[in-house]
Amino acid sequence: MKKLYLFIAALSVFYFGCSDVSTNNVNQPVNSDKQFIQLPAKSGLSTESVLSVSDNVNGAWGDILFLNGSYTDVNGNKIYTIATLIVPGGAFNGRKTLTMSCDDVYAGLDFAPSMTFNKPLYLTLSFTGLDLKSMGITNSNVGFYYVDSNGKYVSIPNAGIIVSVRTGTLTVIGAKIDHFSRYAFAH
């Protein structure tokens, strides 16, 4: 597993835009032709809780945060989430406890505390085990976004989005994060 983390981190480095953490209470923006991609509901027997990681980071030095977890959906399928957030040295001043939490409704992440950065952070995020075919998700109709204060989806620059219908995998590589907010896949 450690090799996978290192691979994702290296890939993110190679490739190289609100609110505090709040899961399960964000509505779809109105008047939009896009919608966040919903995750399958958890099984009633699933004991997993919100997947989250926090680290006290020195902004001058930078750091890498890893998030890795899974849950069982109502159909008995495993849904996996892997995320790597690269915080480059000089991204912010001082020390801050940064939190990255996997949304339990939408295919996305929430970040805290609310802040902007001197240098962008880079996020690689992957969900596996999704039924992308039944959702109609393809490489041509999916993007990675945050929702601005006016309720509009704002596309996040990234090094690429990979859709594998065969494995049910949705991945964004090297998403350029210039502030903390909710970031998610939408179509």
C-alpha positions as CSV (number, residue, x, y, z in Angstrom):
1,M,0.0,0.0,0.0
2,K,2.9,2.3,0.8
3,K,4.1,1.9,-2.8
4,L,0.7,3.0,-4.1
5,Y,0.9,6.2,-1.9
6,L,4.3,7.0,-3.2
7,F,3.2,6.3,-6.8
8,I,0.2,8.7,-6.4
9,A,2.4,11.3,-4.7
10,A,5.1,11.1,-7.4
11,L,2.5,11.2,-10.2
12,S,0.9,14.3,-8.6
13,V,4.3,16.1,-8.3
14,F,5.1,15.2,-11.9
15,Y,1.9,16.7,-13.3
16,F,1.1,19.8,-12.1
17,G,-9.9,27.6,-6.3
18,C,-14.9,28.6,1.0
19,S,-15.8,26.6,3.7
20,D,-14.9,24.5,6.7
21,V,-15.4,20.7,6.7
22,S,-19.0,19.9,6.5
23,T,-20.1,16.6,5.1
24,N,-23.6,15.4,4.1
25,N,-25.2,18.8,4.2
26,V,-24.4,20.4,0.9
27,N,-27.1,20.6,-1.8
28,Q,-26.6,20.6,-5.5
29,P,-26.4,24.1,-6.8
30,V,-29.5,25.3,-8.6
31,N,-29.6,26.5,-12.2
32,S,-26.8,24.4,-13.3
33,D,-26.4,21.8,-16.0
34,K,-24.0,19.9,-13.9
35,Q,-24.5,17.6,-10.9
36,F,-22.1,16.2,-8.3
37,I,-21.6,12.5,-8.8
38,Q,-23.4,10.6,-6.0
39,L,-21.7,7.8,-4.2
40,P,-23.6,4.5,-3.6
41,A,-25.4,4.4,-0.3
42,K,-23.7,2.5,2.5
43,S,-24.9,-0.9,3.6
44,G,-27.0,-0.9,6.8
45,L,-24.4,-3.2,8.2
46,S,-21.5,-1.0,7.2
47,T,-19.7,0.3,10.3
48,E,-17.5,2.8,8.5
49,S,-17.8,6.5,9.5
50,V,-16.7,9.6,7.7
51,L,-13.2,9.1,6.3
52,S,-10.9,11.9,7.4
53,V,-7.3,12.8,8.1
54,S,-5.7,15.8,9.8
55,D,-2.1,16.9,10.2
56,N,-0.4,19.9,11.8
57,V,1.5,21.3,8.8
58,N,4.3,23.9,8.8
59,G,3.4,26.0,5.7
60,A,7.1,26.9,5.2
61,W,8.1,23.3,4.9
62,G,5.1,21.7,3.3
63,D,3.8,18.1,3.7
64,I,1.9,15.3,2.1
65,L,-1.5,14.1,3.4
66,F,-2.8,10.7,2.6
67,L,-6.4,9.4,2.9
68,N,-7.3,5.8,2.2
69,G,-10.5,4.0,3.0
70,S,-13.4,1.9,1.9
71,Y,-17.0,1.0,2.7
72,T,-19.5,-1.6,1.6
73,D,-22.5,-0.3,-0.4
74,V,-26.1,-1.6,-0.2
75,N,-25.4,-4.1,-3.0
76,G,-22.4,-5.6,-1.2
77,N,-19.8,-3.9,-3.4
78,K,-16.7,-2.3,-1.9
79,I,-16.2,1.4,-2.7
80,Y,-12.6,2.6,-2.3
81,T,-11.2,6.1,-1.8
82,I,-7.6,7.1,-2.1
83,A,-6.4,10.7,-1.9
84,T,-3.0,12.4,-1.8
85,L,-2.7,16.2,-1.1
86,I,0.7,17.7,-1.7
87,V,1.3,20.9,0.3
88,P,4.5,22.5,-1.2
89,G,6.8,24.5,1.0
90,G,5.8,28.2,1.2
91,A,2.1,27.4,0.6
92,F,1.1,29.4,3.7
93,N,2.6,31.1,6.7
94,G,2.9,29.5,10.1
95,R,1.5,26.1,11.3
96,K,-2.1,25.0,10.7
97,T,-4.0,21.8,11.2
98,L,-5.2,20.8,7.8
99,T,-8.1,18.4,7.5
100,M,-9.2,16.4,4.4
101,S,-12.5,14.5,4.7
102,C,-14.2,12.2,2.2
103,D,-17.8,13.3,1.6
104,D,-20.1,10.4,2.3
105,V,-22.8,11.4,-0.3
106,Y,-20.8,12.8,-3.3
107,A,-17.6,11.7,-5.0
108,G,-15.5,14.5,-3.4
109,L,-13.6,15.9,-0.5
110,D,-14.0,18.7,2.0
111,F,-11.1,20.6,3.4
112,A,-10.5,22.8,6.5
113,P,-9.8,25.3,7.7
114,S,-11.1,27.9,5.3
115,M,-8.0,29.5,3.7
116,T,-6.3,30.5,0.5
117,F,-2.7,29.6,-0.4
118,N,0.4,31.5,-1.5
119,K,1.2,28.5,-3.7
120,P,-1.3,25.9,-5.0
121,L,-1.6,22.5,-3.4
122,Y,-2.0,19.5,-5.7
123,L,-4.6,16.8,-5.2
124,T,-4.9,13.4,-6.7
125,L,-8.2,11.7,-5.8
126,S,-9.6,8.3,-6.9
127,F,-12.9,6.4,-6.2
128,T,-13.1,2.8,-7.3
129,G,-16.0,0.4,-7.3
130,L,-18.5,2.8,-8.8
131,D,-21.1,1.7,-11.5
132,L,-20.0,4.4,-13.9
133,K,-21.8,2.8,-16.9
134,S,-25.3,3.0,-15.2
135,M,-24.5,6.7,-14.2
136,G,-23.6,7.5,-17.8
137,I,-20.1,8.7,-16.8
138,T,-17.5,9.0,-19.6
139,N,-14.2,10.8,-20.1
140,S,-16.1,13.4,-22.1
141,N,-18.8,14.4,-19.6
142,V,-17.0,14.4,-16.2
143,G,-15.0,17.2,-14.6
144,F,-13.6,18.2,-11.2
145,Y,-15.2,21.3,-9.6
146,Y,-15.9,23.4,-6.5
147,V,-19.0,25.5,-6.1
148,D,-18.4,29.2,-5.6
149,S,-20.4,31.6,-3.4
150,N,-22.8,32.3,-6.2
151,G,-23.7,28.5,-6.5
152,K,-21.8,28.1,-9.8
153,Y,-19.5,25.1,-10.6
154,V,-15.9,26.2,-11.1
155,S,-13.7,23.8,-13.0
156,I,-10.4,23.0,-11.3
157,P,-7.2,22.9,-13.5
158,N,-5.7,19.4,-13.3
159,A,-3.3,17.2,-15.2
160,G,-6.0,14.8,-16.2
161,I,-9.2,12.9,-15.3
162,I,-9.3,9.2,-15.9
163,V,-12.5,7.2,-16.2
164,S,-12.3,3.4,-16.2
165,V,-15.8,2.0,-16.6
166,R,-14.4,-1.6,-16.4
167,T,-13.0,-1.0,-12.9
168,G,-15.5,1.7,-11.9
169,T,-12.7,4.1,-11.2
170,L,-12.8,7.8,-11.4
171,T,-9.5,9.7,-10.8
172,V,-8.4,13.3,-11.0
173,I,-4.6,13.8,-11.1
174,G,-2.8,16.9,-9.9
175,A,-5.9,19.1,-9.3
176,K,-4.6,22.6,-8.6
177,I,-6.1,23.7,-5.2
178,D,-5.7,27.4,-4.4
179,H,-8.1,27.5,-1.5
180,F,-9.9,25.1,0.8
181,S,-13.5,24.3,-0.1
182,R,-15.5,21.2,-1.2
183,Y,-14.1,19.7,-4.3
184,A,-16.0,17.0,-6.2
185,F,-16.5,15.2,-9.5
186,A,-19.5,16.3,-11.5
187,H,-21.1,15.6,-14.8
